[in-house]
């Protein structure tokens, strides 16, 4: 099978895991449950759970221990998109080729669905502790993974980056520096990518030194992914991306492209991609890895240089 066929198989595997952990749509709170499931099952690349699973396997991880965290990560990522699309934020009506959550269920229910996904993500991740009781020495790994998940999704990670991004929209363009923009990208975008890879590794028994290197690799991937996103917002279309383009210009956002130019941005995406892949290859060849994960390396390159 070629890369696209293998990736599609892995996406389908992740979809089954997500459906396994999503809540049943029953009870007086049924509407918010429907909105949660509508949001998560809207499709997408499933990049974060895929990175988590592949890093878990790269470090020799086996079994289902990683699956609750995979589902939790996608729930957290999805909640951030639901809130990001709200009228008070980016005010987008399309996401992944269909109407956004607030466009279907209303603004209030979209807020609640996002809140619920964040809470339910941690409830889901906690299920790993019951699995870990069967294996000696694995409970501390789950606790460490939970800490990484919370930190990278919170005020010192994604929410911190989102805060800086929201406030930057009100600043004069000359006040949005390269340093501020990198802080936004490293936290708003890269934090969950770092977290995904670090959690996969720690659950498989990676060392602290290896986790630090994976964190740097995740930063490279996240920055490149966001710069490519900025490029596509200018060069692509709703039909190709499945979401509205030109939103950065509409919302007066300073992006890496507007600050550094298209040519430099394209080169930086390639540089960061090569650094990330080189780092992965180096770690995989060392003691503690299960050998080179060629699919993971191709996945990183493809996701960074994607056209949609």
FIZABA-138450 format. One record per residue (C-alpha): residue number from 1; residue in three letters; x, y negated, z negated. Coordinates in Angstrom, 2 decimals, m for minus. Layout:
<rs>
+-----+------+---------+---------+---------+
!  nr ! rest !    east !   north !      up !
+-----+------+---------+---------+---------+
! NUM !  ALA !       X !       Y !       Z !
...
+-----+------+---------+---------+---------+
</rs>
This chain:
<rs>
+-----+------+---------+---------+---------+
!  nr ! rest !    east !   north !      up !
+-----+------+---------+---------+---------+
!   1 !  UNK !    0.00 !    0.00 !    0.00 !
!   2 !  UNK !    1.11 !   m3.57 !    0.65 !
!   3 !  UNK !    1.31 !   m6.28 !   m1.99 !
!   4 !  UNK !   m2.20 !   m7.67 !   m1.38 !
!   5 !  UNK !   m3.77 !   m4.22 !   m1.70 !
!   6 !  UNK !   m1.89 !   m3.51 !   m4.93 !
!   7 !  UNK !   m2.83 !   m6.91 !   m6.34 !
!   8 !  UNK !   m6.49 !   m6.37 !   m5.49 !
!   9 !  UNK !   m6.42 !   m3.04 !   m7.32 !
!  10 !  UNK !   m4.97 !   m4.77 !  m10.35 !
!  11 !  UNK !   m7.58 !   m7.55 !  m10.17 !
!  12 !  UNK !  m10.33 !   m4.91 !  m10.12 !
!  13 !  UNK !   m8.75 !   m3.21 !  m13.14 !
!  14 !  UNK !   m8.75 !   m6.54 !  m15.00 !
!  15 !  UNK !  m12.38 !   m7.18 !  m14.03 !
!  16 !  UNK !  m13.33 !   m3.88 !  m15.66 !
!  17 !  UNK !  m11.45 !   m4.84 !  m18.82 !
!  18 !  UNK !  m13.19 !   m8.23 !  m18.94 !
!  19 !  UNK !  m16.64 !   m6.69 !  m18.52 !
!  20 !  UNK !  m15.83 !   m4.21 !  m21.29 !
!  21 !  UNK !  m15.20 !   m7.02 !  m23.77 !
!  22 !  UNK !  m17.73 !   m9.66 !  m22.70 !
!  23 !  UNK !  m20.89 !   m9.92 !  m24.86 !
!  24 !  UNK !  m24.27 !   m8.42 !  m23.98 !
!  25 !  UNK !  m26.82 !  m11.04 !  m22.92 !
!  26 !  UNK !  m29.43 !  m10.47 !  m25.64 !
!  27 !  UNK !  m30.90 !  m12.33 !  m28.60 !
!  28 !  UNK !  m32.00 !  m15.90 !  m29.24 !
!  29 !  UNK !  m28.54 !  m17.08 !  m28.14 !
!  30 !  UNK !  m28.94 !  m15.31 !  m24.77 !
!  31 !  UNK !  m28.53 !  m18.51 !  m22.71 !
!  32 !  UNK !  m25.07 !  m19.30 !  m24.04 !
!  33 !  UNK !  m24.07 !  m15.67 !  m23.54 !
!  34 !  UNK !  m25.21 !  m15.88 !  m19.92 !
!  35 !  UNK !  m23.25 !  m19.11 !  m19.47 !
!  36 !  UNK !  m20.15 !  m17.49 !  m20.99 !
!  37 !  UNK !  m20.34 !  m14.48 !  m18.69 !
!  38 !  UNK !  m21.18 !  m16.62 !  m15.65 !
!  39 !  UNK !  m18.04 !  m18.64 !  m16.31 !
!  40 !  UNK !  m15.66 !  m15.72 !  m16.86 !
!  41 !  UNK !  m17.01 !  m13.58 !  m14.02 !
!  42 !  UNK !  m16.80 !  m16.35 !  m11.44 !
!  43 !  UNK !  m13.79 !  m14.69 !   m9.82 !
!  44 !  UNK !  m10.31 !  m16.14 !   m9.63 !
!  45 !  UNK !   m6.76 !  m14.85 !   m9.43 !
!  46 !  UNK !   m6.70 !  m13.42 !  m12.98 !
!  47 !  UNK !   m3.10 !  m14.65 !  m13.11 !
!  48 !  UNK !   m2.71 !  m14.82 !  m16.88 !
!  49 !  UNK !   m3.98 !  m11.34 !  m17.82 !
!  50 !  UNK !   m2.08 !   m9.92 !  m14.86 !
!  51 !  UNK !    1.16 !  m11.56 !  m16.00 !
!  52 !  UNK !    0.52 !  m10.23 !  m19.50 !
!  53 !  UNK !   m0.09 !   m6.67 !  m18.33 !
!  54 !  UNK !    2.89 !   m6.62 !  m15.96 !
!  55 !  UNK !    5.26 !   m8.04 !  m18.59 !
!  56 !  UNK !    3.94 !   m5.46 !  m21.08 !
!  57 !  UNK !    4.78 !   m2.74 !  m18.58 !
!  58 !  UNK !    8.18 !   m4.26 !  m17.76 !
!  59 !  UNK !    9.18 !   m3.81 !  m21.40 !
!  60 !  UNK !    7.96 !   m0.23 !  m21.45 !
!  61 !  UNK !    4.52 !   m0.85 !  m22.94 !
!  62 !  UNK !    1.94 !    1.93 !  m22.54 !
!  63 !  UNK !   m1.69 !    2.43 !  m23.49 !
!  64 !  UNK !   m4.53 !   m0.02 !  m24.08 !
!  65 !  UNK !   m3.11 !   m2.20 !  m26.87 !
!  66 !  UNK !   m2.63 !   m5.15 !  m24.51 !
!  67 !  UNK !   m6.18 !   m5.11 !  m23.13 !
!  68 !  UNK !   m7.99 !   m7.11 !  m25.88 !
!  69 !  UNK !   m5.36 !   m9.83 !  m25.51 !
!  70 !  UNK !   m5.72 !   m9.79 !  m21.72 !
!  71 !  UNK !   m9.47 !  m10.40 !  m22.06 !
!  72 !  UNK !   m8.91 !  m13.02 !  m24.75 !
!  73 !  UNK !   m6.44 !  m14.93 !  m22.57 !
!  74 !  UNK !   m8.86 !  m15.09 !  m19.65 !
!  75 !  UNK !  m11.62 !  m16.27 !  m22.00 !
!  76 !  UNK !   m9.40 !  m19.07 !  m23.30 !
!  77 !  UNK !   m8.35 !  m20.06 !  m19.78 !
!  78 !  UNK !  m11.99 !  m20.05 !  m18.66 !
!  79 !  UNK !  m13.19 !  m22.15 !  m21.59 !
!  80 !  UNK !  m10.57 !  m24.75 !  m20.68 !
!  81 !  UNK !  m11.91 !  m24.86 !  m17.11 !
!  82 !  UNK !  m15.52 !  m25.15 !  m18.29 !
!  83 !  UNK !  m14.63 !  m28.16 !  m20.43 !
!  84 !  UNK !  m12.29 !  m29.60 !  m17.79 !
!  85 !  UNK !  m15.15 !  m29.64 !  m15.24 !
!  86 !  UNK !  m17.53 !  m31.58 !  m17.52 !
!  87 !  UNK !  m18.77 !  m35.04 !  m16.47 !
!  88 !  UNK !  m16.81 !  m36.61 !  m19.33 !
!  89 !  UNK !  m13.60 !  m35.01 !  m18.01 !
!  90 !  UNK !  m13.01 !  m34.30 !  m14.29 !
!  91 !  UNK !  m16.72 !  m34.15 !  m13.35 !
!  92 !  UNK !  m16.33 !  m31.33 !  m10.83 !
!  93 !  UNK !  m19.34 !  m29.47 !   m9.45 !
!  94 !  UNK !  m17.51 !  m26.53 !   m7.85 !
!  95 !  UNK !  m15.08 !  m24.01 !   m9.29 !
!  96 !  UNK !  m13.92 !  m20.76 !   m7.67 !
!  97 !  UNK !  m16.30 !  m21.31 !   m4.78 !
!  98 !  UNK !  m19.53 !  m21.77 !   m6.74 !
!  99 !  UNK !  m21.30 !  m24.25 !   m8.99 !
! 100 !  UNK !  m19.55 !  m25.08 !  m12.24 !
! 101 !  UNK !  m21.06 !  m24.05 !  m15.57 !
! 102 !  UNK !  m22.46 !  m27.48 !  m16.44 !
! 103 !  UNK !  m23.97 !  m27.80 !  m12.95 !
! 104 !  UNK !  m25.92 !  m24.56 !  m13.54 !
! 105 !  UNK !  m26.68 !  m24.58 !  m17.28 !
! 106 !  UNK !  m26.48 !  m28.26 !  m18.17 !
! 107 !  UNK !  m23.79 !  m30.25 !  m19.92 !
! 108 !  UNK !  m24.76 !  m29.32 !  m23.49 !
! 109 !  UNK !  m24.86 !  m25.59 !  m22.80 !
! 110 !  UNK !  m21.53 !  m25.80 !  m20.97 !
! 111 !  UNK !  m19.93 !  m27.36 !  m24.06 !
! 112 !  UNK !  m21.36 !  m24.56 !  m26.20 !
! 113 !  UNK !  m20.26 !  m21.90 !  m23.71 !
! 114 !  UNK !  m16.71 !  m23.23 !  m23.79 !
! 115 !  UNK !  m16.72 !  m23.35 !  m27.59 !
! 116 !  UNK !  m18.12 !  m19.83 !  m27.72 !
! 117 !  UNK !  m15.49 !  m18.45 !  m25.33 !
! 118 !  UNK !  m12.68 !  m19.87 !  m27.45 !
! 119 !  UNK !  m14.09 !  m18.32 !  m30.62 !
! 120 !  UNK !  m14.97 !  m15.03 !  m28.95 !
! 121 !  UNK !  m11.45 !  m14.82 !  m27.49 !
! 122 !  UNK !   m9.95 !  m14.55 !  m30.97 !
! 123 !  UNK !  m12.64 !  m12.12 !  m32.05 !
! 124 !  UNK !  m11.71 !  m10.00 !  m29.04 !
! 125 !  UNK !   m7.96 !  m10.19 !  m29.65 !
! 126 !  UNK !   m8.53 !   m9.02 !  m33.24 !
! 127 !  UNK !   m9.68 !   m5.66 !  m31.87 !
! 128 !  UNK !   m6.04 !   m4.85 !  m31.16 !
! 129 !  UNK !   m5.43 !   m4.50 !  m34.91 !
! 130 !  UNK !   m7.71 !   m1.47 !  m35.09 !
! 131 !  UNK !   m5.80 !    0.08 !  m32.18 !
! 132 !  UNK !   m2.45 !   m0.72 !  m33.84 !
! 133 !  UNK !   m3.33 !    1.19 !  m37.01 !
! 134 !  UNK !   m2.72 !    4.41 !  m35.09 !
! 135 !  UNK !    0.92 !    3.51 !  m34.31 !
! 136 !  UNK !    3.61 !    2.91 !  m36.90 !
! 137 !  UNK !    5.13 !   m0.57 !  m36.84 !
! 138 !  UNK !    2.75 !   m2.04 !  m34.24 !
! 139 !  UNK !    0.57 !   m4.14 !  m36.58 !
! 140 !  UNK !    3.28 !   m6.83 !  m36.99 !
! 141 !  UNK !    3.48 !   m7.09 !  m33.20 !
! 142 !  UNK !   m0.26 !   m7.80 !  m33.02 !
! 143 !  UNK !    0.05 !  m10.45 !  m35.71 !
! 144 !  UNK !    2.92 !  m12.11 !  m33.83 !
! 145 !  UNK !    0.94 !  m11.97 !  m30.58 !
! 146 !  UNK !   m2.03 !  m13.61 !  m32.30 !
! 147 !  UNK !    0.21 !  m16.42 !  m33.56 !
! 148 !  UNK !    1.58 !  m17.02 !  m30.05 !
! 149 !  UNK !   m1.95 !  m17.06 !  m28.62 !
! 150 !  UNK !   m3.17 !  m19.62 !  m31.18 !
! 151 !  UNK !   m0.16 !  m21.92 !  m30.92 !
! 152 !  UNK !    0.00 !  m22.03 !  m27.14 !
! 153 !  UNK !   m3.76 !  m22.65 !  m26.81 !
! 154 !  UNK !   m3.89 !  m25.34 !  m29.49 !
! 155 !  UNK !   m2.69 !  m28.83 !  m30.34 !
! 156 !  UNK !    0.95 !  m27.90 !  m29.80 !
! 157 !  UNK !    0.12 !  m26.28 !  m26.46 !
! 158 !  UNK !   m2.76 !  m26.53 !  m23.99 !
! 159 !  UNK !   m4.96 !  m28.92 !  m25.98 !
! 160 !  UNK !   m1.99 !  m31.16 !  m26.65 !
! 161 !  UNK !   m1.28 !  m31.31 !  m22.93 !
! 162 !  UNK !   m4.93 !  m31.94 !  m22.12 !
! 163 !  UNK !   m4.97 !  m34.80 !  m24.65 !
! 164 !  UNK !   m1.94 !  m36.47 !  m23.08 !
! 165 !  UNK !   m3.43 !  m35.94 !  m19.61 !
! 166 !  UNK !   m6.75 !  m37.54 !  m20.59 !
! 167 !  UNK !   m5.05 !  m40.56 !  m22.13 !
! 168 !  UNK !   m2.67 !  m40.91 !  m19.17 !
! 169 !  UNK !   m5.67 !  m41.56 !  m16.90 !
! 170 !  UNK !   m6.21 !  m44.85 !  m18.74 !
! 171 !  UNK !   m2.60 !  m45.97 !  m18.44 !
! 172 !  UNK !   m1.20 !  m48.21 !  m15.69 !
! 173 !  UNK !    0.66 !  m46.06 !  m13.15 !
! 174 !  UNK !    4.03 !  m47.53 !  m14.14 !
! 175 !  UNK !    3.50 !  m46.29 !  m17.70 !
! 176 !  UNK !    3.16 !  m42.66 !  m16.62 !
! 177 !  UNK !    6.77 !  m41.52 !  m16.69 !
! 178 !  UNK !    8.37 !  m38.32 !  m15.48 !
! 179 !  UNK !    8.88 !  m37.33 !  m19.12 !
! 180 !  UNK !    5.17 !  m37.75 !  m19.91 !
! 181 !  UNK !    4.12 !  m35.89 !  m16.79 !
! 182 !  UNK !    6.40 !  m32.95 !  m17.61 !
! 183 !  UNK !    5.00 !  m32.84 !  m21.16 !
! 184 !  UNK !    1.47 !  m32.65 !  m19.72 !
! 185 !  UNK !    2.36 !  m29.88 !  m17.27 !
! 186 !  UNK !    4.43 !  m27.89 !  m19.77 !
! 187 !  UNK !    1.54 !  m27.83 !  m22.22 !
! 188 !  UNK !   m1.70 !  m28.12 !  m20.25 !
! 189 !  UNK !   m0.66 !  m25.57 !  m17.60 !
! 190 !  UNK !    2.51 !  m23.73 !  m18.59 !
! 191 !  UNK !    1.58 !  m22.97 !  m22.22 !
! 192 !  UNK !   m0.94 !  m20.23 !  m21.38 !
! 193 !  UNK !    1.41 !  m18.75 !  m18.80 !
! 194 !  UNK !    4.21 !  m18.67 !  m21.38 !
! 195 !  UNK !    1.80 !  m17.15 !  m23.87 !
! 196 !  UNK !    0.63 !  m14.46 !  m21.46 !
! 197 !  UNK !    4.14 !  m13.23 !  m20.76 !
! 198 !  UNK !    5.32 !  m13.53 !  m24.37 !
! 199 !  UNK !    2.31 !  m11.61 !  m25.71 !
! 200 !  UNK !    2.77 !   m8.81 !  m23.18 !
! 201 !  UNK !    6.42 !   m8.56 !  m24.15 !
! 202 !  UNK !    5.97 !   m8.73 !  m27.93 !
! 203 !  UNK !    3.28 !   m6.04 !  m27.89 !
! 204 !  UNK !    5.79 !   m3.80 !  m26.08 !
! 205 !  UNK !    8.51 !   m4.50 !  m28.64 !
! 206 !  UNK !   10.62 !   m7.26 !  m27.02 !
! 207 !  UNK !   13.23 !   m9.03 !  m29.14 !
! 208 !  UNK !   13.04 !  m12.67 !  m30.24 !
! 209 !  UNK !   15.86 !  m13.54 !  m27.84 !
! 210 !  UNK !   13.97 !  m11.98 !  m24.95 !
! 211 !  UNK !   10.82 !  m13.88 !  m25.95 !
! 212 !  UNK !   12.73 !  m17.17 !  m25.83 !
! 213 !  UNK !   13.93 !  m16.41 !  m22.33 !
! 214 !  UNK !   10.42 !  m15.43 !  m21.24 !
! 215 !  UNK !    9.13 !  m18.70 !  m22.65 !
! 216 !  UNK !   11.55 !  m20.57 !  m20.37 !
! 217 !  UNK !   10.53 !  m18.42 !  m17.41 !
! 218 !  UNK !    6.88 !  m19.16 !  m18.19 !
! 219 !  UNK !    7.69 !  m22.86 !  m18.20 !
! 220 !  UNK !    9.21 !  m22.59 !  m14.71 !
! 221 !  UNK !    6.18 !  m20.69 !  m13.43 !
! 222 !  UNK !    3.73 !  m23.10 !  m15.04 !
! 223 !  UNK !    5.45 !  m26.23 !  m13.74 !
! 224 !  UNK !    5.74 !  m24.81 !  m10.24 !
! 225 !  UNK !    2.11 !  m23.64 !  m10.32 !
! 226 !  UNK !    0.91 !  m27.12 !  m11.35 !
! 227 !  UNK !    3.05 !  m28.94 !   m8.77 !
! 228 !  UNK !    1.70 !  m26.61 !   m6.10 !
! 229 !  UNK !   m1.81 !  m27.36 !   m7.39 !
! 230 !  UNK !   m1.09 !  m31.08 !   m6.96 !
! 231 !  UNK !    0.14 !  m30.43 !   m3.42 !
! 232 !  UNK !   m2.97 !  m28.42 !   m2.53 !
! 233 !  UNK !   m5.24 !  m31.14 !   m3.95 !
! 234 !  UNK !   m3.90 !  m33.33 !   m1.14 !
! 235 !  UNK !   m3.39 !  m30.85 !    1.68 !
! 236 !  UNK !   m6.23 !  m28.32 !    1.29 !
! 237 !  UNK !  m10.05 !  m28.36 !    1.41 !
! 238 !  UNK !  m13.11 !  m27.22 !   m0.55 !
! 239 !  UNK !  m13.62 !  m24.34 !    1.90 !
! 240 !  UNK !  m10.08 !  m23.00 !    1.34 !
! 241 !  UNK !   m9.63 !  m23.72 !   m2.38 !
! 242 !  UNK !  m13.18 !  m23.03 !   m3.53 !
! 243 !  UNK !  m13.16 !  m26.28 !   m5.51 !
! 244 !  UNK !  m13.30 !  m29.95 !   m4.69 !
! 245 !  UNK !  m10.09 !  m31.52 !   m3.44 !
! 246 !  UNK !   m8.97 !  m35.10 !   m3.87 !
! 247 !  UNK !  m10.06 !  m35.08 !   m7.53 !
! 248 !  UNK !   m6.68 !  m36.37 !   m8.70 !
! 249 !  UNK !   m7.03 !  m39.44 !   m6.51 !
! 250 !  UNK !  m10.68 !  m39.86 !   m7.53 !
! 251 !  UNK !   m9.77 !  m39.76 !  m11.22 !
! 252 !  UNK !   m6.73 !  m42.04 !  m10.76 !
! 253 !  UNK !   m4.37 !  m39.33 !  m11.96 !
! 254 !  UNK !   m0.64 !  m39.72 !  m11.57 !
! 255 !  UNK !    0.68 !  m36.37 !  m10.33 !
! 256 !  UNK !    4.11 !  m34.94 !   m9.62 !
! 257 !  UNK !    3.48 !  m35.59 !   m5.92 !
! 258 !  UNK !    2.44 !  m39.23 !   m6.39 !
! 259 !  UNK !    5.45 !  m39.82 !   m8.65 !
! 260 !  UNK !    8.11 !  m37.94 !   m6.66 !
! 261 !  UNK !    6.78 !  m37.60 !   m3.12 !
! 262 !  UNK !    5.68 !  m34.56 !   m1.13 !
! 263 !  UNK !    9.10 !  m33.49 !    0.16 !
! 264 !  UNK !   10.72 !  m33.44 !   m3.28 !
! 265 !  UNK !    7.68 !  m31.69 !   m4.77 !
! 266 !  UNK !    7.85 !  m28.85 !   m2.24 !
! 267 !  UNK !   11.57 !  m28.38 !   m2.95 !
! 268 !  UNK !   10.96 !  m28.38 !   m6.70 !
! 269 !  UNK !    8.32 !  m25.66 !   m6.38 !
! 270 !  UNK !   10.84 !  m23.48 !   m4.57 !
! 271 !  UNK !   13.64 !  m24.20 !   m7.08 !
! 272 !  UNK !   11.44 !  m23.36 !  m10.07 !
! 273 !  UNK !   10.16 !  m20.22 !   m8.36 !
! 274 !  UNK !   13.67 !  m18.95 !   m7.70 !
! 275 !  UNK !   14.75 !  m19.70 !  m11.28 !
! 276 !  UNK !   11.77 !  m17.78 !  m12.67 !
! 277 !  UNK !   12.31 !  m14.74 !  m10.46 !
! 278 !  UNK !   16.04 !  m14.69 !  m11.21 !
! 279 !  UNK !   15.28 !  m14.80 !  m14.94 !
! 280 !  UNK !   12.80 !  m11.94 !  m14.70 !
! 281 !  UNK !   15.24 !   m9.81 !  m12.75 !
! 282 !  UNK !   17.98 !  m10.47 !  m15.30 !
! 283 !  UNK !   15.80 !   m9.48 !  m18.28 !
! 284 !  UNK !   14.44 !   m6.37 !  m16.58 !
! 285 !  UNK !   17.93 !   m5.03 !  m15.95 !
! 286 !  UNK !   18.95 !   m5.29 !  m19.58 !
! 287 !  UNK !   18.50 !   m2.77 !  m22.35 !
! 288 !  UNK !   14.93 !   m2.89 !  m23.61 !
! 289 !  UNK !   13.33 !   m3.35 !  m20.20 !
! 290 !  UNK !   11.72 !   m0.54 !  m18.27 !
! 291 !  UNK !   13.51 !   m1.51 !  m15.09 !
! 292 !  UNK !   12.86 !   m4.13 !  m12.48 !
! 293 !  UNK !    9.17 !   m4.95 !  m11.91 !
! 294 !  UNK !    9.18 !   m5.81 !   m8.22 !
! 295 !  UNK !    5.43 !   m6.43 !   m8.15 !
! 296 !  UNK !    5.77 !   m9.03 !  m10.92 !
! 297 !  UNK !    8.51 !  m10.85 !   m9.03 !
! 298 !  UNK !    6.49 !  m10.92 !   m5.80 !
! 299 !  UNK !    3.40 !  m11.98 !   m7.76 !
! 300 !  UNK !    5.22 !  m14.95 !   m9.29 !
! 301 !  UNK !    6.53 !  m16.08 !   m5.92 !
! 302 !  UNK !    3.15 !  m15.66 !   m4.24 !
! 303 !  UNK !    1.20 !  m17.49 !   m6.94 !
! 304 !  UNK !    3.60 !  m20.42 !   m6.94 !
! 305 !  UNK !    3.69 !  m20.82 !   m3.16 !
! 306 !  UNK !    0.01 !  m20.01 !   m2.63 !
! 307 !  UNK !   m2.23 !  m21.85 !   m0.19 !
! 308 !  UNK !   m5.38 !  m21.58 !   m2.31 !
+-----+------+---------+---------+---------+
</rs>
